[in-house]
């Protein structure tokens, strides 16, 4: 696995960057708002947006839905 600065794989950083773009497209909702919509903790949302951790599939699906995205467009990027 290719790992860059901070021990975070480039694919996770790329996913986080795309998720941040989706957040902007959704009107830049607060982390707490996204968390409530996605039924997860604000720290999970923050970690995903900042590329510290790639959430599991269920949480990722909820995050994408909370930001008005379509899982079918995100599935391959998540994998």
Backbone as ProteinMPNN parsed JSONL, in Angstrom:
{"seq_chain_A": "XXXXXXXXXXXXXXXXXXXXXXXXXXXXXXXXXXXXXXXXXXXXXXXXXXXXXXXXXXXXXXXXXXXXXXXXXXXXXXX", "coords_chain_A": {"N_chain_A": [[0.852, -1.179, 0.0], [0.6, 2.131, -0.87], [1.728, 4.768, 0.987], [1.593, 8.055, 2.185], [2.698, 11.191, 3.552], [2.045, 11.478, 7.025], [1.0, 8.962, 7.224], [-1.31, 8.334, 5.843], [-3.034, 6.751, 3.297], [-2.871, 7.644, -0.199], [-5.276, 7.212, -1.631], [-7.256, 7.447, 0.307], [-6.976, 10.115, 1.035], [-7.704, 11.272, -1.397], [-10.377, 10.443, -1.605], [-11.417, 11.862, 0.58], [-11.036, 14.491, -0.312], [-12.788, 14.567, -2.491], [-15.177, 14.091, -1.138], [-15.309, 16.4, 0.371], [-15.702, 18.24, -1.665], [-18.248, 17.458, -2.481], [-19.63, 18.157, -0.194], [-19.444, 20.954, -0.323], [-20.928, 21.398, -2.658], [-23.373, 20.646, -1.649], [-24.02, 22.808, -0.151], [-22.397, 23.36, 1.979], [-22.981, 22.198, 4.64], [-23.015, 22.15, 8.267], [-20.761, 20.14, 10.223], [-22.014, 18.819, 12.342], [-24.645, 18.788, 11.437], [-24.451, 17.163, 9.164], [-23.667, 14.813, 10.442], [-25.927, 14.248, 12.008], [-27.839, 13.778, 9.998], [-26.655, 11.582, 8.775], [-26.635, 9.758, 10.751], [-24.445, 9.285, 12.483], [-21.418, 9.925, 14.368], [-20.19, 13.287, 14.971], [-17.389, 13.307, 15.005], [-16.734, 11.157, 13.365], [-17.626, 12.105, 10.889], [-15.931, 14.322, 10.612], [-13.397, 13.055, 10.568], [-13.63, 11.636, 8.168], [-13.998, 13.716, 6.294], [-11.595, 15.056, 6.572], [-9.753, 13.229, 5.781], [-8.547, 11.471, 7.539], [-9.449, 8.998, 8.117], [-10.992, 6.31, 6.443], [-14.329, 5.745, 6.283], [-16.472, 2.89, 7.0], [-18.499, 0.982, 4.654], [-21.327, 1.239, 5.13], [-21.549, 3.592, 6.707], [-20.344, 5.371, 4.947], [-22.16, 5.317, 2.803], [-24.324, 6.537, 4.087], [-23.238, 9.069, 4.637], [-22.84, 10.064, 2.052], [-25.497, 10.115, 1.143], [-26.506, 11.969, 2.984], [-25.373, 14.227, 2.029], [-26.629, 14.641, -0.295], [-25.714, 13.087, -2.395], [-25.147, 10.447, -4.835], [-24.871, 7.079, -4.266], [-24.151, 5.231, -6.245], [-22.448, 6.675, -7.859], [-20.293, 6.993, -6.249], [-19.365, 4.607, -5.305], [-17.237, 3.123, -6.606], [-15.076, 4.834, -6.182], [-14.928, 4.783, -3.406], [-14.221, 2.121, -2.947]], "CA_chain_A": [[0.0, 0.0, 0.0], [1.334, 3.383, -0.96], [1.352, 5.665, 2.073], [2.27, 9.337, 2.091], [2.875, 11.91, 4.81], [1.031, 11.265, 8.041], [0.557, 7.579, 7.224], [-2.619, 8.207, 5.206], [-2.914, 6.366, 1.881], [-3.364, 8.647, -1.156], [-6.674, 6.964, -2.002], [-8.106, 7.986, 1.381], [-6.924, 11.572, 0.892], [-8.488, 11.611, -2.584], [-11.777, 10.289, -1.244], [-11.752, 12.984, 1.46], [-11.116, 15.695, -1.142], [-14.038, 14.478, -3.259], [-16.264, 14.242, -0.18], [-15.353, 17.83, 0.699], [-16.335, 18.914, -2.811], [-19.677, 17.154, -2.403], [-20.152, 18.988, 0.903], [-19.589, 22.315, -0.856], [-22.062, 21.344, -3.582], [-24.583, 20.516, -0.824], [-24.243, 24.05, 0.583], [-21.471, 23.368, 3.114], [-23.645, 22.027, 5.932], [-22.169, 21.942, 9.438], [-20.404, 18.747, 10.51], [-23.059, 18.253, 13.203], [-25.818, 18.555, 10.594], [-24.147, 15.969, 8.362], [-23.671, 13.679, 11.373], [-27.317, 13.941, 12.357], [-28.476, 13.198, 8.809], [-26.019, 10.3, 8.473], [-26.761, 8.917, 11.945], [-23.116, 8.919, 12.982], [-20.871, 10.966, 15.235], [-19.475, 14.377, 14.298], [-15.975, 12.959, 14.826], [-16.652, 10.292, 12.182], [-17.746, 12.996, 9.726], [-14.695, 15.101, 10.545], [-12.306, 12.167, 10.133], [-13.833, 11.333, 6.742], [-13.765, 14.937, 5.513], [-10.191, 15.445, 6.676], [-8.91, 12.162, 5.258], [-7.839, 10.73, 8.587], [-9.941, 7.619, 8.146], [-12.029, 5.973, 5.483], [-15.387, 5.038, 7.008], [-17.0, 1.673, 6.396], [-19.449, 1.193, 3.566], [-22.625, 1.719, 5.609], [-21.408, 5.003, 7.088], [-20.072, 6.133, 3.729], [-23.442, 5.46, 2.096], [-25.122, 7.529, 4.818], [-22.623, 10.38, 4.421], [-23.131, 10.473, 0.671], [-26.926, 10.46, 1.103], [-26.687, 13.189, 3.778], [-24.878, 15.34, 1.215], [-27.404, 14.584, -1.54], [-24.978, 12.399, -3.448], [-25.645, 9.145, -5.278], [-23.901, 6.028, -3.955], [-23.673, 4.595, -7.475], [-21.354, 7.488, -8.387], [-19.216, 7.007, -5.258], [-19.001, 3.25, -4.925], [-15.913, 2.735, -7.093], [-14.086, 5.669, -5.51], [-14.802, 4.295, -2.034], [-13.524, 0.828, -2.94]], "C_chain_A": [[0.891, 1.233, 0.0], [0.831, 4.337, 0.118], [2.204, 6.912, 1.988], [2.385, 9.941, 3.479], [1.714, 11.668, 5.758], [0.484, 9.853, 8.061], [-0.799, 7.349, 6.574], [-2.427, 7.846, 3.733], [-3.485, 7.444, 0.959], [-4.828, 8.449, -1.539], [-7.638, 7.518, -0.952], [-8.126, 9.508, 1.302], [-7.759, 12.021, -0.302], [-9.978, 11.506, -2.291], [-12.235, 11.464, -0.387], [-11.907, 14.278, 0.652], [-12.419, 15.705, -1.946], [-15.247, 14.647, -2.348], [-16.415, 15.71, 0.223], [-15.985, 18.631, -0.434], [-17.85, 18.685, -2.804], [-20.33, 17.992, -1.297], [-20.379, 20.428, 0.431], [-20.793, 22.387, -1.792], [-23.385, 21.294, -2.821], [-24.849, 21.766, 0.012], [-23.413, 24.191, 1.843], [-22.198, 23.267, 4.466], [-22.624, 21.797, 7.051], [-21.899, 20.449, 9.625], [-21.493, 18.093, 11.359], [-24.346, 17.961, 12.424], [-25.633, 17.297, 9.755], [-24.233, 14.731, 9.251], [-25.099, 13.274, 11.733], [-28.03, 13.261, 11.187], [-27.95, 11.786, 8.53], [-26.087, 9.316, 9.639], [-25.406, 8.373, 12.389], [-22.589, 10.081, 13.82], [-20.213, 12.081, 14.413], [-17.995, 14.051, 14.081], [-15.779, 12.043, 13.619], [-16.719, 11.127, 10.912], [-16.449, 13.769, 9.536], [-13.528, 14.261, 10.044], [-12.419, 11.848, 8.648], [-13.515, 12.542, 5.878], [-12.3, 15.35, 5.497], [-9.223, 14.357, 6.218], [-8.112, 11.415, 6.302], [-8.231, 9.266, 8.617], [-11.009, 7.452, 7.085], [-13.11, 5.205, 6.229], [-15.808, 3.773, 6.277], [-18.077, 1.991, 5.373], [-20.785, 1.759, 4.044], [-22.571, 3.203, 5.963], [-21.155, 5.855, 5.861], [-21.348, 6.35, 2.925], [-24.298, 6.543, 2.758], [-24.561, 8.941, 4.627], [-22.95, 10.914, 3.035], [-24.593, 10.898, 0.561], [-27.189, 11.761, 1.856], [-26.259, 14.429, 2.999], [-25.522, 15.344, -0.174], [-26.637, 13.984, -2.71], [-25.615, 11.064, -3.78], [-24.558, 8.098, -5.051], [-23.327, 5.412, -5.222], [-22.503, 5.364, -8.091], [-20.128, 7.465, -7.472], [-18.653, 5.629, -4.959], [-17.58, 2.879, -5.367], [-14.816, 3.559, -6.446], [-13.848, 5.185, -4.079], [-13.981, 3.005, -1.988], [-12.06, 1.037, -3.17]], "O_chain_A": [[1.825, 1.339, 0.794], [-0.353, 4.672, 0.155], [3.408, 6.831, 1.746], [2.184, 9.247, 4.476], [0.552, 11.653, 5.351], [-0.418, 9.564, 8.847], [-1.383, 6.278, 6.736], [-1.735, 8.557, 3.005], [-4.478, 8.087, 1.3], [-5.545, 9.427, -1.749], [-8.716, 8.004, -1.293], [-9.176, 10.124, 1.482], [-8.446, 13.039, -0.228], [-10.754, 12.378, -2.681], [-13.32, 12.004, -0.603], [-12.816, 15.066, 0.912], [-13.073, 16.742, -2.061], [-16.234, 15.274, -2.735], [-17.532, 16.197, 0.395], [-16.717, 19.59, -0.189], [-18.629, 19.596, -3.083], [-21.452, 18.475, -1.455], [-21.397, 21.04, 0.757], [-21.583, 23.328, -1.724], [-24.394, 21.827, -3.282], [-25.795, 21.791, 0.8], [-23.693, 25.046, 2.683], [-22.051, 24.137, 5.325], [-21.518, 21.313, 6.811], [-22.707, 19.606, 9.234], [-21.854, 16.941, 11.122], [-25.05, 16.996, 12.722], [-26.539, 16.47, 9.647], [-24.807, 13.717, 8.854], [-25.428, 12.088, 11.757], [-28.742, 12.276, 11.379], [-28.7, 10.908, 8.104], [-25.645, 8.173, 9.52], [-25.241, 7.177, 12.634], [-23.257, 11.106, 13.955], [-19.74, 11.847, 13.302], [-17.409, 14.472, 13.083], [-14.767, 12.143, 12.925], [-15.964, 10.892, 9.969], [-15.93, 13.858, 8.423], [-12.758, 14.707, 9.194], [-11.408, 11.796, 7.947], [-12.845, 12.42, 4.853], [-11.823, 15.927, 4.52], [-8.007, 14.546, 6.264], [-7.102, 10.789, 5.98], [-7.474, 8.407, 9.07], [-11.827, 8.344, 6.86], [-12.844, 4.125, 6.756], [-15.535, 3.606, 5.088], [-18.51, 3.136, 5.247], [-21.32, 2.674, 3.418], [-23.444, 3.976, 5.566], [-21.7, 6.954, 5.748], [-21.587, 7.448, 2.422], [-24.916, 7.361, 2.077], [-25.321, 9.896, 4.472], [-23.298, 12.085, 2.876], [-24.897, 11.926, -0.045], [-28.005, 12.571, 1.419], [-26.721, 15.538, 3.27], [-25.017, 15.973, -1.104], [-26.879, 14.326, -3.868], [-26.519, 10.607, -3.081], [-23.454, 8.218, -5.582], [-22.137, 5.102, -5.271], [-21.662, 4.774, -8.769], [-19.043, 7.874, -7.882], [-17.558, 5.516, -4.407], [-16.803, 2.368, -4.561], [-13.731, 3.039, -6.184], [-12.715, 5.177, -3.598], [-13.149, 2.822, -1.1], [-11.296, 0.072, -3.2]]}, "name": "protein", "num_of_chains": 1, "seq": "XXXXXXXXXXXXXXXXXXXXXXXXXXXXXXXXXXXXXXXXXXXXXXXXXXXXXXXXXXXXXXXXXXXXXXXXXXXXXXX"}
